Amino acid sequence: MTIEQDYPDMLQTLSEGSVHRRFDPYLDIAWDAPEMALDPKDPRWKLSAKSDPLGMHPWYQALPEDRQIEIGRWRMTNVQRVGLSFESVLIRGMMQYVMRLPNQSPEFRYCLHEMTEECNHIQMFQEFVNRSGEDVPGMRRLYRSTMATWSLFARWPAIFFIGILAGEEPIDHIQKTLIREGKDVPPALLRTMEIHIAEEARHISFAHRFLREHIGKQNRFERFMTSLTYALVMRWLGGAIVVPPPEFRKRFGIPRKVMREAFWKRPESQAVLRECFNDVRMLADQLGLMNPVSRRLWRLLGIDGPSSRFRGEPHRPARHAA
């Protein structure tokens, strides 16, 4: 069966999944249950020493526990705010894209399902932020002031969906890593991550397949330019998603040197950054976007490395023979 014949079938499967396997932020999260309360002094707010770039840093680990909790609470809550801001960009751009689709397009139905789910995610993340008591800004000021224009890239669907993956993959990777490592986090945070991961599986599957369909039709020059754009967008938006805004450093008096080392000068944090893009490097390989020039660019941007063997493959540290 050809890709063209199989694509509508996949869209139908994803659409049916959105109908029969979906979540509601106010039905599937017991926000008012006692165990879901967000206690500002809960030690489970502390950042992971295994996977968070700042949590790994000796400066953070040397802080008193109450300070670690305070910093961790702000950072974890701000990630939620970043997530909902990015989801709003996705919705605006995807709406522009689908309104140009012809009648009978199977992409139209699935994209509307995805936008509905992203609206639910925005409500879920904002409810978490509101209940945390932290007045977090989300992305850096420059990103916040220009986000309304990002959806204009929907006029170039392949570029726009590369941007979608650049935002979705790092958040998805970070959340999966926390759950896989067994990090004890506040139950309300865990529940939002579980719901987000479950539905993002559909969204990321669609974005991967969408790019196969659209980039597969490009000529050699277009694909070469896309190979460079792909790496640049991944690094740019990956940083926008993962790196805290300057308000974070100022609020907690974090030394500039510590922030530079945590994002991304230390070998440990550089490894975290690379791992965020294991799956998208795999996709780049599959799309023929890895060439001598683009490979150098990935390396220059600090996001090169081995590709996943399959989407969502857990990271396994290298083991040396005894």
Backbone bond lengths (Angstrom), bond angles and torsions (degrees), N, CA, C in turn:
res aa  C-N    CA-C-N  psi(-1)  N-CA   C-N-CA  omega(-1)  CA-C   N-CA-C  phi
1 M - - - 1.469 - - 1.529 109.12 -
2 T 1.312 118.87 133.89 1.448 121.60 -177.26 1.519 111.05 -77.05
3 I 1.331 114.31 164.16 1.464 119.42 179.01 1.532 109.58 -60.11
4 E 1.359 116.67 -41.62 1.461 120.32 -177.69 1.538 111.00 -61.40
5 Q 1.320 117.28 -37.42 1.463 120.77 -179.86 1.532 111.29 -74.86
6 D 1.323 116.12 -33.50 1.459 120.68 -174.33 1.528 111.98 -81.45
7 Y 1.323 118.70 -28.98 1.458 122.92 -175.79 1.531 112.46 -57.47
8 P 1.340 119.52 -49.24 1.471 118.94 177.50 1.530 112.92 -60.32
9 D 1.329 116.66 -34.40 1.469 119.35 178.40 1.524 110.86 -64.59
10 M 1.337 115.79 -41.45 1.466 119.36 178.47 1.527 110.55 -63.73
11 L 1.328 116.71 -42.95 1.457 120.20 179.49 1.527 111.09 -61.72
12 Q 1.328 116.50 -38.49 1.462 120.40 177.36 1.522 110.90 -63.42
13 T 1.337 116.43 -42.59 1.466 120.74 178.91 1.526 111.13 -63.06
14 L 1.337 116.75 -43.99 1.462 120.62 179.48 1.529 110.56 -64.99
15 S 1.318 117.06 -40.62 1.471 120.61 179.79 1.525 110.82 -63.50
16 E 1.325 116.06 -42.97 1.465 119.43 178.75 1.528 111.01 -65.18
17 G 1.330 115.93 -36.34 1.461 119.43 175.71 1.518 111.99 -62.16
18 S 1.327 116.18 -38.07 1.461 120.16 179.07 1.523 111.86 -67.57
19 V 1.329 116.84 -27.74 1.464 120.92 178.55 1.529 110.93 -78.26
20 H 1.326 116.69 -43.71 1.468 121.09 -170.48 1.536 114.04 -99.54
21 R 1.326 118.35 -15.46 1.473 121.09 -179.58 1.522 108.08 -131.84
22 R 1.308 115.30 77.87 1.462 119.71 -176.48 1.520 110.14 -133.77
23 F 1.337 115.20 164.01 1.463 121.44 -177.40 1.524 109.95 -124.94
24 D 1.307 114.70 151.53 1.462 121.72 174.53 1.528 107.19 -120.27
25 P 1.332 117.82 128.48 1.468 119.69 -174.96 1.520 114.67 -63.24
26 Y 1.347 116.83 -19.37 1.465 119.10 -178.25 1.527 112.92 -107.89
27 L 1.332 116.51 -5.71 1.459 119.93 174.17 1.528 111.71 -104.19
28 D 1.314 116.18 -31.18 1.462 120.58 -173.27 1.527 114.14 -103.16
29 I 1.312 116.40 3.29 1.466 120.76 173.04 1.529 107.37 -128.25
30 A 1.310 116.57 120.65 1.470 121.70 -179.17 1.529 108.79 -84.50
31 W 1.318 115.90 72.79 1.463 120.81 -172.08 1.537 112.92 -55.52
32 D 1.307 117.60 -34.49 1.462 120.35 -174.11 1.524 113.88 -93.18
33 A 1.333 116.46 2.92 1.464 118.97 176.37 1.532 109.20 -68.30
34 P 1.340 118.14 142.70 1.467 120.67 -177.13 1.524 113.66 -53.89
35 E 1.333 116.40 -39.84 1.471 118.84 -176.74 1.531 112.61 -72.13
36 M 1.344 117.19 -13.29 1.461 120.55 -179.76 1.529 112.31 -92.65
37 A 1.311 117.06 -2.29 1.468 120.22 179.10 1.525 109.97 -62.24
38 L 1.326 116.11 141.03 1.464 121.62 -178.98 1.525 109.13 -97.19
39 D 1.317 115.77 92.24 1.463 123.10 -179.66 1.524 108.88 -77.17
40 P 1.346 118.19 120.69 1.472 119.56 -178.23 1.519 113.85 -63.10
41 K 1.329 118.01 -17.98 1.464 120.87 -179.14 1.535 112.84 -102.22
42 D 1.303 116.97 9.09 1.464 121.85 -178.69 1.536 110.05 -64.42
43 P 1.322 119.61 121.17 1.474 121.20 -179.21 1.522 112.89 -64.28
44 R 1.323 116.96 -14.33 1.465 119.00 178.83 1.526 112.77 -71.18
45 W 1.327 117.16 -6.91 1.467 120.60 174.63 1.527 111.93 -73.40
46 K 1.305 117.94 -16.45 1.465 119.97 -175.71 1.520 110.84 -58.57
47 L 1.324 116.33 141.10 1.463 121.87 -177.96 1.524 110.99 -69.97
48 S 1.308 115.79 149.44 1.459 121.30 178.74 1.521 110.75 -66.66
49 A 1.317 115.54 132.18 1.471 120.62 176.39 1.523 111.15 -83.32
50 K 1.338 116.58 -3.25 1.465 120.56 -178.92 1.525 113.36 -103.38
51 S 1.330 117.02 -31.96 1.463 118.13 -171.02 1.518 115.34 -130.44
52 D 1.329 119.03 -14.00 1.460 119.28 178.95 1.531 109.19 -90.27
53 P 1.333 118.48 128.47 1.469 120.18 -176.77 1.519 113.65 -56.89
54 L 1.341 118.05 -37.84 1.458 119.85 178.07 1.523 110.86 -81.29
55 G 1.334 116.52 -37.64 1.457 119.75 178.59 1.518 112.99 -60.53
56 M 1.321 117.52 -26.70 1.465 122.46 178.11 1.528 112.71 -76.67
57 H 1.322 116.11 -20.60 1.464 120.16 -169.92 1.533 111.83 -73.35
58 P 1.325 117.97 136.58 1.476 121.14 179.23 1.524 112.89 -56.07
59 W 1.326 117.82 -33.03 1.465 120.13 179.62 1.523 110.29 -60.01
60 Y 1.323 116.60 -47.40 1.466 120.77 -179.74 1.524 110.76 -66.08
61 Q 1.306 116.94 -43.41 1.456 121.02 -176.81 1.525 112.70 -66.01
62 A 1.341 116.82 -21.90 1.462 120.79 179.41 1.530 112.88 -86.59
63 L 1.314 117.58 -6.13 1.468 121.02 -178.84 1.529 111.25 -73.29
64 P 1.328 117.44 154.88 1.477 120.04 171.71 1.527 109.95 -60.77
65 E 1.319 116.32 153.62 1.460 119.40 -174.77 1.524 112.53 -59.15
66 D 1.329 117.99 -40.05 1.462 119.09 -177.94 1.526 111.72 -63.20
67 R 1.331 116.08 -33.58 1.474 119.68 177.62 1.531 110.95 -72.69
68 Q 1.321 116.69 -38.93 1.464 120.20 175.87 1.527 110.67 -60.16
69 I 1.322 115.61 -41.75 1.467 120.32 179.89 1.524 110.17 -63.84
70 E 1.322 116.51 -45.54 1.469 121.06 -177.76 1.527 111.07 -61.75
71 I 1.329 116.05 -45.50 1.466 120.75 179.78 1.530 110.52 -66.10
72 G 1.337 115.80 -43.74 1.454 119.78 -179.60 1.512 112.61 -62.90
73 R 1.342 116.61 -39.94 1.463 120.40 179.82 1.526 110.50 -62.29
74 W 1.319 116.89 -43.76 1.468 120.59 -179.82 1.522 110.52 -64.94
75 R 1.335 116.11 -45.54 1.469 119.18 -177.32 1.525 112.09 -66.05
76 M 1.332 117.76 -45.57 1.466 119.86 -179.67 1.528 111.32 -63.72
77 T 1.320 116.31 -38.03 1.460 119.89 178.94 1.520 110.84 -69.61
78 N 1.311 116.89 -38.36 1.461 120.01 179.89 1.523 111.75 -65.50
79 V 1.333 117.01 -34.09 1.466 119.67 175.99 1.531 110.37 -60.13
80 Q 1.333 116.80 -37.70 1.466 120.36 176.64 1.530 110.83 -63.24
81 R 1.309 115.63 -41.66 1.471 120.35 179.23 1.533 110.64 -65.50
82 V 1.324 116.76 -41.23 1.462 120.86 175.84 1.529 109.83 -59.81
83 G 1.326 115.63 -44.40 1.457 120.24 -178.78 1.511 112.91 -59.35
84 L 1.326 117.16 -45.10 1.471 119.00 -177.95 1.525 111.09 -69.46
85 S 1.336 117.15 -32.30 1.469 119.68 177.33 1.523 110.26 -65.80
86 F 1.327 115.77 -42.73 1.457 118.77 179.32 1.526 111.20 -65.38
87 E 1.329 116.64 -39.29 1.463 119.78 179.36 1.530 110.21 -60.53
88 S 1.322 117.70 -34.70 1.463 120.21 179.99 1.526 111.10 -67.14
89 V 1.341 116.64 -36.10 1.466 120.43 176.79 1.522 109.88 -65.24
90 L 1.320 115.87 -43.59 1.463 120.99 179.48 1.531 110.41 -58.29
91 I 1.328 116.47 -46.56 1.460 120.42 -177.55 1.525 111.10 -62.31
92 R 1.339 116.52 -45.54 1.459 119.62 -178.31 1.525 111.66 -62.62
93 G 1.337 116.28 -44.14 1.454 119.52 -179.34 1.512 112.63 -69.80
94 M 1.337 116.47 -41.64 1.457 119.46 -179.04 1.523 110.81 -65.89
95 M 1.324 117.90 -35.02 1.463 119.98 177.86 1.531 110.29 -64.46
96 Q 1.325 116.55 -40.93 1.463 119.08 176.63 1.519 110.83 -61.57
97 Y 1.328 116.40 -38.93 1.464 120.27 -179.21 1.528 111.28 -66.53
98 V 1.323 117.92 -49.81 1.470 119.59 -172.72 1.521 112.19 -69.62
99 M 1.334 118.00 -27.32 1.456 118.63 -178.30 1.526 112.17 -72.47
100 R 1.327 117.13 -6.63 1.465 120.76 173.94 1.522 112.13 -100.92
101 L 1.331 117.04 -0.59 1.460 120.34 -179.27 1.532 110.62 -77.93
102 P 1.333 117.15 150.31 1.466 120.06 179.01 1.523 111.36 -75.92
103 N 1.312 116.09 164.90 1.461 120.74 172.27 1.526 109.64 -58.17
104 Q 1.307 115.61 150.87 1.473 123.52 179.27 1.528 113.35 74.58
105 S 1.332 118.40 5.55 1.465 119.45 179.74 1.528 109.98 -72.98
106 P 1.340 118.63 122.80 1.472 119.88 178.04 1.527 112.20 -69.19
107 E 1.336 117.37 -20.75 1.464 120.61 176.72 1.528 110.21 -64.75
108 F 1.334 116.55 -35.01 1.465 120.43 -176.91 1.524 110.49 -57.59
109 R 1.333 116.02 -51.05 1.461 118.93 -176.68 1.524 111.17 -62.76
110 Y 1.335 117.34 -48.26 1.460 117.75 -176.69 1.533 111.14 -63.25
111 C 1.325 116.90 -42.90 1.469 119.10 -178.82 1.526 111.41 -60.09
112 L 1.328 116.92 -37.54 1.468 119.12 177.30 1.528 110.79 -65.75
113 H 1.334 117.59 -39.01 1.462 120.13 175.29 1.530 109.89 -60.09
114 E 1.325 115.88 -44.64 1.462 118.85 -177.93 1.518 111.30 -64.33
115 M 1.315 116.85 -41.57 1.463 119.19 179.15 1.528 111.28 -63.77
116 T 1.325 116.90 -36.62 1.469 120.13 176.13 1.528 110.31 -60.75
117 E 1.325 116.35 -44.99 1.468 120.55 179.59 1.519 111.25 -65.01
118 E 1.337 116.70 -37.06 1.465 119.34 179.26 1.530 110.83 -68.63
119 C 1.337 117.37 -34.14 1.473 119.60 173.93 1.526 110.26 -61.09
120 N 1.328 116.18 -41.61 1.464 119.70 176.72 1.518 111.36 -63.09
121 H 1.331 116.89 -38.05 1.462 119.64 178.58 1.522 111.16 -64.91
122 I 1.325 116.05 -39.06 1.471 119.54 177.77 1.527 110.29 -60.85
123 Q 1.329 116.47 -45.27 1.465 119.59 177.62 1.529 111.10 -62.24
124 M 1.316 116.35 -41.73 1.463 121.10 -179.11 1.530 111.41 -63.20
125 F 1.330 115.98 -48.06 1.460 119.66 -179.44 1.526 111.54 -65.45
126 Q 1.341 116.46 -41.34 1.467 118.89 -178.88 1.522 111.39 -67.69
127 E 1.332 117.13 -36.74 1.463 119.97 176.79 1.526 110.21 -61.74
128 F 1.327 116.00 -40.39 1.467 120.48 178.20 1.533 109.58 -63.07
129 V 1.332 117.12 -47.55 1.465 120.98 -179.85 1.526 110.10 -59.33
130 N 1.313 117.25 -46.01 1.468 120.88 -178.29 1.527 111.12 -60.77
131 R 1.325 116.78 -41.92 1.461 120.36 -177.01 1.527 112.24 -77.08
132 S 1.319 117.35 -17.88 1.468 119.93 179.35 1.523 111.69 -72.78
133 G 1.332 116.05 -26.50 1.460 119.75 -176.61 1.517 113.73 83.16
134 E 1.349 117.66 0.35 1.458 121.40 -179.45 1.528 109.71 -94.99
135 D 1.339 116.33 127.56 1.463 121.71 179.10 1.526 108.72 -91.53
136 V 1.332 115.38 74.05 1.466 120.48 -174.03 1.529 110.64 -89.40
137 P 1.359 117.49 148.64 1.470 120.43 -176.77 1.516 114.68 -88.70
138 G 1.330 117.26 -23.81 1.465 119.66 -175.24 1.513 110.85 93.18
139 M 1.331 116.73 -127.85 1.459 121.24 -177.55 1.521 111.74 -70.48
140 R 1.324 114.98 172.45 1.461 119.95 175.86 1.525 110.57 -63.63
141 R 1.326 115.43 157.92 1.466 121.21 -174.57 1.530 112.01 -56.90
142 L 1.339 117.72 -42.63 1.467 120.50 -179.14 1.516 110.70 -59.96
143 Y 1.330 116.95 -43.40 1.455 120.17 178.84 1.533 110.62 -66.17
144 R 1.329 116.24 -42.19 1.465 119.04 -178.83 1.523 111.56 -62.45
145 S 1.336 116.79 -36.63 1.463 120.58 -176.55 1.522 113.09 -78.26
146 T 1.333 117.37 -17.09 1.472 119.81 -178.16 1.522 113.44 -110.92
147 M 1.337 118.35 -3.65 1.463 120.83 -174.42 1.528 113.00 -57.25
148 A 1.329 117.13 -32.83 1.462 119.95 -177.45 1.521 111.75 -63.38
149 T 1.335 117.01 -21.25 1.468 120.00 -178.68 1.530 112.70 -92.49
150 W 1.333 118.20 -14.14 1.468 119.91 -175.64 1.521 111.89 -62.81
151 S 1.320 116.74 -32.89 1.461 119.77 -177.37 1.523 112.16 -66.01
152 L 1.341 117.44 -15.44 1.465 120.00 178.35 1.520 111.51 -63.11
153 F 1.338 116.46 -22.66 1.464 120.04 179.37 1.524 111.74 -69.89
154 A 1.327 117.26 -6.95 1.466 119.52 176.29 1.528 111.72 -63.93
155 R 1.324 117.54 -14.83 1.460 120.32 174.44 1.526 110.81 -67.29
156 W 1.318 117.06 -19.89 1.457 122.92 174.71 1.527 106.68 -117.54
157 P 1.321 117.18 84.23 1.474 121.72 -168.95 1.522 114.73 -52.88
158 A 1.336 118.12 -41.91 1.467 119.09 -178.41 1.523 110.44 -62.02
159 I 1.336 116.90 -43.35 1.468 120.20 -179.76 1.520 110.14 -66.14
160 F 1.333 116.33 -41.96 1.460 119.12 -179.07 1.527 111.29 -62.96
161 F 1.329 117.36 -42.36 1.457 118.99 -178.61 1.526 112.17 -74.62
162 I 1.311 118.20 -23.51 1.460 120.11 168.97 1.530 108.51 -63.00
163 G 1.344 115.85 -43.01 1.458 119.75 177.35 1.516 112.29 -63.27
164 I 1.330 116.87 -37.33 1.467 120.06 177.20 1.522 110.26 -59.90
165 L 1.329 115.75 -46.69 1.470 118.99 179.16 1.521 111.32 -64.35
166 A 1.339 116.86 -36.97 1.467 120.43 -178.99 1.517 111.51 -63.32
167 G 1.330 117.10 -26.50 1.457 120.01 176.38 1.509 112.90 -90.37
168 E 1.343 116.68 -37.95 1.459 120.07 -175.64 1.521 112.98 -74.57
169 E 1.322 116.75 -41.97 1.463 119.54 -173.02 1.532 113.34 -63.93
170 P 1.352 120.64 -46.02 1.472 118.78 179.92 1.530 113.30 -61.33
171 I 1.350 117.34 -43.57 1.465 119.52 179.56 1.524 110.21 -63.82
172 D 1.332 116.27 -44.43 1.458 120.73 179.53 1.527 110.64 -60.98
173 H 1.324 116.34 -42.54 1.469 120.53 -179.66 1.523 111.22 -64.54
174 I 1.333 116.93 -44.56 1.463 120.89 -178.68 1.526 110.59 -62.36
175 Q 1.320 116.71 -44.05 1.462 120.09 -178.80 1.528 111.40 -66.60
176 K 1.325 117.50 -43.63 1.463 120.38 178.28 1.526 111.12 -62.62
177 T 1.325 116.12 -39.63 1.468 120.10 -179.12 1.513 111.09 -63.16
178 L 1.346 117.50 -43.16 1.464 121.05 178.92 1.525 111.06 -60.80
179 I 1.326 116.08 -43.02 1.462 119.75 -178.93 1.522 111.04 -69.34
180 R 1.329 117.09 -42.00 1.465 120.28 -178.48 1.518 112.51 -66.22
181 E 1.320 116.57 -34.50 1.466 118.34 -178.79 1.524 111.73 -78.82
182 G 1.334 116.54 -7.79 1.454 120.06 178.85 1.516 113.69 79.11
183 K 1.328 117.12 21.98 1.462 120.88 179.68 1.526 109.62 -61.52
184 D 1.323 115.99 126.65 1.453 122.03 179.17 1.524 108.64 -80.17
185 V 1.318 116.85 112.78 1.466 121.81 -178.14 1.524 108.61 -123.51
186 P 1.329 118.61 162.27 1.465 120.35 176.96 1.527 110.83 -53.85
187 P 1.339 118.44 137.07 1.472 121.12 -176.20 1.521 114.65 -54.26
188 A 1.315 118.18 -36.43 1.467 119.65 179.17 1.525 110.71 -64.34
189 L 1.322 116.76 -37.84 1.460 120.43 177.30 1.522 110.66 -67.62
190 L 1.317 116.41 -42.87 1.462 120.34 178.91 1.522 110.70 -59.96
191 R 1.327 117.45 -42.87 1.462 120.25 -177.88 1.521 111.46 -65.83
192 T 1.328 117.64 -40.44 1.467 119.42 177.98 1.525 110.33 -64.16
193 M 1.331 117.15 -37.99 1.462 119.72 178.80 1.516 111.07 -66.55
194 E 1.320 117.52 -42.72 1.464 121.01 -179.77 1.527 111.40 -59.77
195 I 1.323 116.46 -45.18 1.461 120.76 -179.77 1.521 110.63 -66.18
196 H 1.321 115.68 -43.72 1.464 119.80 -178.57 1.524 111.06 -63.51
197 I 1.317 117.76 -44.96 1.468 121.43 179.63 1.522 110.76 -60.99
198 A 1.340 116.40 -43.46 1.461 120.67 -177.27 1.524 111.54 -60.93
199 E 1.328 117.09 -44.18 1.460 118.94 -177.23 1.524 112.35 -83.89
200 E 1.334 117.35 -29.24 1.460 118.78 176.91 1.524 111.57 -65.88
201 A 1.329 117.96 -23.15 1.464 119.98 176.90 1.525 110.06 -57.39
202 R 1.326 116.98 -41.45 1.465 120.73 176.56 1.521 110.92 -67.08
203 H 1.325 116.06 -46.05 1.456 120.32 -175.06 1.529 111.44 -63.56
204 I 1.317 116.01 -42.83 1.463 119.54 -179.56 1.527 110.77 -69.78
205 S 1.334 117.25 -38.13 1.465 120.09 176.16 1.526 110.50 -58.80
206 F 1.332 115.66 -43.27 1.456 119.44 179.18 1.522 111.18 -64.00
207 A 1.344 117.47 -46.00 1.465 120.22 -178.56 1.525 111.03 -60.94
208 H 1.343 117.14 -41.15 1.469 120.41 177.76 1.528 110.22 -59.72
209 R 1.337 115.76 -48.12 1.450 119.11 -176.24 1.529 111.67 -70.82
210 F 1.318 116.62 -37.05 1.464 121.42 176.81 1.529 109.96 -56.44
211 L 1.329 116.05 -45.70 1.465 119.53 -178.59 1.523 111.34 -68.01
212 R 1.333 117.21 -35.35 1.466 118.70 175.31 1.532 110.41 -59.63
213 E 1.320 115.46 -43.33 1.461 120.09 -178.55 1.522 111.84 -65.22
214 H 1.321 117.11 -45.84 1.460 120.73 -172.48 1.517 113.18 -83.29
215 I 1.317 117.88 -41.87 1.461 119.55 179.20 1.523 110.22 -72.35
216 G 1.331 116.40 -28.79 1.458 119.74 177.46 1.515 113.33 -61.41
217 K 1.324 118.21 -19.18 1.466 122.59 -179.52 1.531 112.44 -95.52
218 Q 1.335 117.63 -0.92 1.460 120.15 -178.51 1.526 111.24 -78.29
219 N 1.340 115.64 151.59 1.460 118.90 173.88 1.531 109.57 -81.19
220 R 1.326 116.23 177.47 1.470 120.23 -172.75 1.520 111.96 -60.33
221 F 1.334 118.90 -43.12 1.469 121.25 -179.17 1.525 110.71 -66.68
222 E 1.330 116.74 -45.00 1.465 120.29 179.34 1.526 110.82 -60.37
223 R 1.319 116.28 -40.60 1.467 118.67 -179.27 1.530 110.70 -68.22
224 F 1.334 117.24 -35.89 1.467 119.54 177.40 1.529 110.12 -63.17
225 M 1.342 117.60 -45.65 1.461 120.33 179.50 1.528 110.43 -64.42
226 T 1.336 116.12 -37.37 1.462 119.61 177.54 1.516 110.98 -65.07
227 S 1.325 117.86 -35.08 1.471 120.71 -179.78 1.517 111.39 -61.96
228 L 1.321 117.34 -34.78 1.464 120.93 178.59 1.531 110.58 -77.99
229 T 1.329 115.96 -43.55 1.455 120.58 178.98 1.518 110.81 -60.33
230 Y 1.316 116.48 -40.91 1.466 123.09 -179.20 1.524 110.25 -54.50
231 A 1.338 117.11 -52.05 1.468 120.66 -178.20 1.527 111.31 -64.99
232 L 1.344 117.08 -42.74 1.466 120.62 -178.06 1.525 111.74 -64.21
233 V 1.330 116.61 -43.51 1.466 120.14 -179.24 1.524 110.11 -66.53
234 M 1.335 117.42 -40.19 1.463 120.27 178.68 1.525 110.71 -57.90
235 R 1.321 116.20 -47.29 1.478 119.21 -177.69 1.520 111.40 -69.33
236 W 1.314 117.27 -40.79 1.462 120.89 -177.34 1.524 111.02 -65.29
237 L 1.327 116.78 -53.06 1.459 119.15 -177.41 1.527 111.75 -74.70
238 G 1.335 117.20 -30.33 1.461 118.97 175.02 1.516 111.13 -58.60
239 G 1.337 115.87 -42.96 1.457 119.98 177.28 1.509 112.25 -65.91
240 A 1.350 116.15 -38.95 1.471 120.07 179.49 1.521 111.00 -62.16
241 I 1.329 116.84 -34.46 1.460 121.52 -177.29 1.521 111.77 -78.52
242 V 1.316 117.95 -42.91 1.471 121.89 -167.55 1.527 113.88 -93.66
243 V 1.326 117.97 -35.18 1.471 120.70 -174.20 1.526 110.43 -81.33
244 P 1.333 118.71 127.56 1.475 120.98 179.94 1.521 111.38 -66.39
245 P 1.330 117.56 155.16 1.466 120.95 178.36 1.530 110.54 -74.20
246 P 1.358 117.46 165.42 1.473 121.02 -179.93 1.527 113.34 -57.15
247 E 1.325 118.06 -27.64 1.464 120.72 179.58 1.529 111.29 -57.85
248 F 1.308 116.16 -30.94 1.464 121.51 -179.74 1.526 110.17 -64.99
249 R 1.319 116.93 -49.66 1.464 120.71 -179.19 1.523 110.86 -62.77
250 K 1.335 116.42 -42.74 1.462 119.98 -177.92 1.523 111.30 -68.23
251 R 1.327 116.66 -40.07 1.461 120.63 -177.12 1.526 111.07 -60.75
252 F 1.327 117.07 -39.33 1.463 120.12 -173.50 1.525 113.63 -109.99
253 G 1.326 116.88 8.35 1.456 119.81 177.01 1.521 113.19 61.52
254 I 1.295 116.57 36.89 1.463 120.30 -179.52 1.525 108.77 -77.41
255 P 1.321 119.16 126.32 1.472 120.67 -179.81 1.528 111.78 -58.49
256 R 1.313 115.59 143.09 1.466 120.09 179.69 1.528 111.02 -57.51
257 K 1.322 116.03 -37.59 1.464 120.05 -179.36 1.526 110.68 -61.69
258 V 1.321 116.09 -40.90 1.466 119.84 179.37 1.524 110.26 -63.18
259 M 1.332 117.38 -43.72 1.460 120.43 179.41 1.521 111.05 -63.76
260 R 1.330 117.08 -41.13 1.467 119.55 178.92 1.526 110.97 -63.96
261 E 1.325 115.75 -40.86 1.463 119.00 -179.35 1.524 111.55 -69.34
262 A 1.329 116.02 -40.29 1.466 119.77 -179.06 1.527 111.19 -69.74
263 F 1.356 117.62 -31.91 1.467 122.07 -176.89 1.539 110.37 -133.61
264 W 1.333 124.85 78.59 1.455 129.41 14.45 1.516 109.09 -147.54
265 K 1.314 120.10 60.13 1.460 121.99 -173.02 1.527 113.38 -96.19
266 R 1.324 118.11 -27.55 1.465 119.94 179.97 1.528 110.09 -79.55
267 P 1.327 117.49 145.21 1.477 119.53 179.14 1.516 112.92 -55.89
268 E 1.339 116.98 -36.78 1.473 119.88 -179.10 1.528 111.31 -65.09
269 S 1.328 116.92 -42.12 1.466 119.32 -179.20 1.529 110.74 -74.23
270 Q 1.320 117.15 -33.02 1.467 119.77 175.74 1.525 110.76 -61.72
271 A 1.329 116.05 -37.61 1.467 120.02 177.72 1.526 110.57 -65.14
272 V 1.341 117.42 -39.18 1.461 121.45 177.77 1.529 110.21 -60.93
273 L 1.338 116.46 -44.36 1.463 120.68 -179.95 1.522 110.90 -61.70
274 R 1.311 117.02 -45.63 1.471 120.37 -179.50 1.524 111.58 -61.86
275 E 1.329 115.96 -40.23 1.468 119.99 -176.72 1.524 111.86 -65.81
276 C 1.332 117.25 -26.56 1.465 119.96 178.69 1.522 112.05 -61.39
277 F 1.344 116.49 -21.74 1.456 120.49 -173.10 1.519 113.02 -114.70
278 N 1.334 117.65 18.48 1.463 120.04 178.12 1.521 111.59 -57.74
279 D 1.334 116.30 -45.00 1.464 120.25 -176.78 1.526 112.13 -70.66
280 V 1.327 117.50 -38.89 1.463 118.45 -178.45 1.525 111.47 -74.46
281 R 1.344 117.31 -25.31 1.470 118.34 171.49 1.530 110.27 -67.66
282 M 1.345 116.31 -38.79 1.459 120.17 175.55 1.525 110.28 -58.53
283 L 1.336 116.46 -44.95 1.458 120.48 179.79 1.528 110.80 -64.24
284 A 1.322 116.97 -40.46 1.469 120.35 178.26 1.526 110.56 -60.29
285 D 1.322 116.62 -40.50 1.470 120.25 175.49 1.523 110.42 -59.45
286 Q 1.326 116.14 -47.20 1.465 121.15 -177.10 1.529 112.14 -65.51
287 L 1.329 117.06 -30.83 1.459 121.61 -177.74 1.519 113.08 -88.55
288 G 1.335 117.20 -0.51 1.454 119.98 -178.33 1.516 112.94 72.70
289 L 1.325 116.84 28.58 1.466 121.22 -178.28 1.525 113.02 -98.14
290 M 1.312 116.60 2.63 1.461 120.16 176.07 1.529 108.62 -100.46
291 N 1.316 115.36 106.80 1.457 122.28 177.44 1.523 107.61 -129.19
292 P 1.332 119.39 172.28 1.472 119.69 -176.68 1.527 114.63 -53.98
293 V 1.330 117.44 -37.13 1.472 120.15 -178.68 1.528 110.39 -74.63
294 S 1.330 116.92 -47.09 1.468 118.63 -178.13 1.531 111.15 -66.87
295 R 1.330 117.97 -34.47 1.467 119.58 177.47 1.524 111.16 -61.72
296 R 1.327 115.89 -39.46 1.472 119.04 177.11 1.524 110.05 -64.66
297 L 1.326 116.13 -38.32 1.462 119.76 -179.99 1.525 110.67 -65.26
298 W 1.328 118.09 -44.09 1.469 121.00 176.53 1.531 109.92 -56.09
299 R 1.331 115.67 -43.20 1.464 119.69 -178.88 1.524 110.74 -66.93
300 L 1.344 116.80 -42.98 1.464 121.29 179.53 1.527 111.14 -61.56
301 L 1.309 117.20 -36.07 1.469 122.36 -179.41 1.524 112.79 -79.88
302 G 1.336 116.78 -7.73 1.463 120.37 178.59 1.510 114.19 77.02
303 I 1.343 117.32 23.89 1.464 119.82 -179.26 1.532 111.37 -125.77
304 D 1.324 116.34 23.64 1.462 120.56 175.54 1.523 109.42 -82.07
305 G 1.315 116.16 175.98 1.458 120.60 178.71 1.509 110.91 142.51
306 P 1.332 117.60 -178.00 1.468 120.27 179.10 1.516 111.07 -68.76
307 S 1.316 115.23 148.15 1.460 120.83 177.70 1.519 110.39 -88.99
308 S 1.327 115.43 155.92 1.461 120.06 173.57 1.529 109.42 -63.42
309 R 1.322 116.36 150.20 1.469 120.26 173.15 1.520 110.20 -82.16
310 F 1.328 116.72 -26.38 1.457 122.64 176.31 1.517 106.94 -152.77
311 R 1.336 116.62 155.56 1.467 120.37 -175.02 1.521 110.44 -63.54
312 G 1.327 115.35 132.02 1.454 121.02 179.54 1.514 113.78 82.66
313 E 1.335 117.61 12.30 1.466 119.43 -179.90 1.533 109.88 -60.10
314 P 1.321 118.60 127.30 1.478 120.78 178.04 1.524 110.80 -62.38
315 H 1.326 115.27 144.15 1.452 119.65 176.27 1.526 109.25 -75.33
316 R 1.302 115.29 131.45 1.469 120.36 177.46 1.522 108.64 -123.01
317 P 1.338 117.57 114.63 1.461 119.85 179.57 1.518 110.44 -56.92
318 A 1.325 115.56 145.29 1.465 119.88 179.17 1.509 110.55 -64.00
319 R 1.322 116.25 139.32 1.463 121.64 178.97 1.517 108.78 -111.27
320 H 1.300 115.29 136.83 1.456 120.27 179.65 1.530 109.38 -98.63
321 A 1.308 114.27 143.69 1.458 119.04 178.82 1.511 110.57 -64.54
322 A 1.323 114.93 141.80 1.470 119.17 -179.48 1.512 110.49 -70.67
